[in-house]
Amino acid sequence: MEYNSETQSFQYRSTHTPKKSPSPKKTIILVLLAVAVIAVLIFLASFSPFVTIPTGHTGVVTIFGHVEDYTYEAGFHVKNPMARVIIMDNRTQKQSVPLQAFSSDIQQVQVVATVNFNVPRDAAPALYGNVGLAYYEQIMLPRVQESVKAVFARYSAEKLIGARATLASQVTEILAPEMEQYGIVVTAVSIEDVDFTDAFTDAVEAKQVAEQTKLKTEIEQAQQLVVAETDAQRRIIAANADAQERAILAEADASVKQIEADAAAYAVKVQAEAEAEANQLIADSLTEQLVRYKEISQWDGALPNVYGGSEPLPIIDMTDAAQ
């Protein structure tokens, strides 16, 4: 603050010196310096003599665009500063592919196919040299779509419903050899989703209901037939049992009668043989004296009432004489 004698008053006076703007020459130097720093950083990043490869990956070495015949494994490496290292994934990768296919009977099917694959370490240089890093998009994705569509076209829509395992196996059979030519190993293919139009789904459900109703009716009829056959068989068995029982009883009765007849005949025979034997013994033992003796011993002393002979004789009644 200063006193002005002319105006007889105090006045403020700035003591700050204004800054000077940098000169154009200095600005140019600063810009060039920044560009130089950036260039050095880019050079160091691009032509660094060091490289680190993550686990599960392979470093493919190129020099001026030419793929070398050696690779870097996982770890820290010292490299040619002029070499460029492309890191390729050797782990199992998974890609799901939604697509539209058609069955053999021209039914539209929405499909989600999943492919698991990997690139072996020794196949990485050739795959990068022939295809590049976008090998899945360029060669694998189109072949997955074509393989799935080709397999689905072999079957009717109805047969596709429960054949996911078979479909996946057949897609693998087509896809794996084609990918192997590029050095890509297909480890698994799965069909995760198979979806049909609403009209077809409703038709399938109606058919299943009809088949289930038909099957239920057939089962009930079969059960009734079994019951009827069982009853008929039971009646046949009972009738056969009765007939067998009657036959056995008749056979037993006949056997008893035969035995009784045989016994009676045998008794008669025995009796006749005994009587014949007795008569023979009597005949053999008879003599004239024995006969005479028997007659005398059995005579009661009475004379016969009538006498007769072979020649004509008078008939004499001895009744009165005896009295």
Sequence and secondary structure as in RCSB ss.txt:
>XXXX:A:sequence
MEYNSETQSFQYRSTHTPKKSPSPKKTIILVLLAVAVIAVLIFLASFSPFVTIPTGHTGVVTIFGHVEDYTYEAG
FHVKNPMARVIIMDNRTQKQSVPLQAFSSDIQQVQVVATVNFNVPRDAAPALYGNVGLAYYEQIMLPRVQESVKA
VFARYSAEKLIGARATLASQVTEILAPEMEQYGIVVTAVSIEDVDFTDAFTDAVEAKQVAEQTKLKTEIEQAQQL
VVAETDAQRRIIAANADAQERAILAEADASVKQIEADAAAYAVKVQAEAEAEANQLIADSLTEQLVRYKEISQWD
GALPNVYGGSEPLPIIDMTDAAQ
>XXXX:A:secstr
 EEETTTTEEE            HHHHHHHHHHHHHHHHHHHHHHHS SEEEE TTEEEEEEETTEEEEEEE SE
EEE  TTEEEEEEE S EEEEEEEEEE TT  EEEEEEEEEEE  GGGHHHHHHHT TTHIIIIIHHHHHHHHHH
HHTTS HHHHTT HHHHHHHHHHHHHHHHHTTT EEEEEEEEEEEE HHHHHHHHHHHHHHHHHHHHHHHHHHHH
HHHHHHHHHHHHHHHHHHHHHHHHHHHHHHHHHHHHHHHHHHHHHHHHHHHHHHHHHHHH  HHHHHHHHHHH  
S   S    SS       HHHH 
